[in-house]
Amino acid sequence: MPEIRSGAEYKAKGWSLGNLTVEQISVGLLDTNCYILMDEDVTEGYIIDPGGQAGRIVQHAESLKLKCLGILCTHGHFDHIGAVGKVAELLEAPVMISKNDAGYLDGSMKRIGIKMSSFIARNPSSIDRVGGGDEVAFGDYRARVLDTPGHTPGSISFLCENNLFCGDLIFKGSVGRTDLKGSSTEDLLESIRREVLSLPDDYRIWPGHGPATTVGKERRSNPYLENL
Ligand SMILES: [Zn+2]
């Protein structure tokens, strides 16, 4: 069973998170990173990309006493939204996704690859469309929505203080796939150039798969960014 890596572990590595709680829960068949982002003081926050294993996510959220204000979706691929419906229902939370990827959730957009209906436990009842410049607030914090298309047309990222939750935009040493229907390599690289490389080196990147990294580390060593 893949692990839950708590923000405390990253704090131990010297990452100051202030009063932010960041919990990284690896879920589903593709080890997608689901995140719980919370203000420790008031225990308000959001769940990002509940891709599978709703029960496990909700259980962990409850152990943190999370008052879940919403579910944030970086994009609409099944491995990131697989448990959205169920988690939204159990926590009575609204779901936020971009306009261009909302079709993955409400069933109007054809899902990639094999028949995915078995992975989508339930379609959420209320979906809010969000886009670049929108903000969600929780406790003393805010997370800003960034438009970061490329991996999917409606991929978005969430920037909270110096933490970037970017779905499948960029990974430690790699970038998101662009060989899928609706993907664009050009758009993906432009999104990284505009929204990631413009950030200071010490900003943290919390990707949709694999370990967290920093903007500086990727700027220096990610081979896909060499010509950006
Ligand atoms: Zn994806």
Residues whose N, C-alpha, C, O or C-beta is under 5 A from the ligand:
A	BS01	ZN	H77 D168
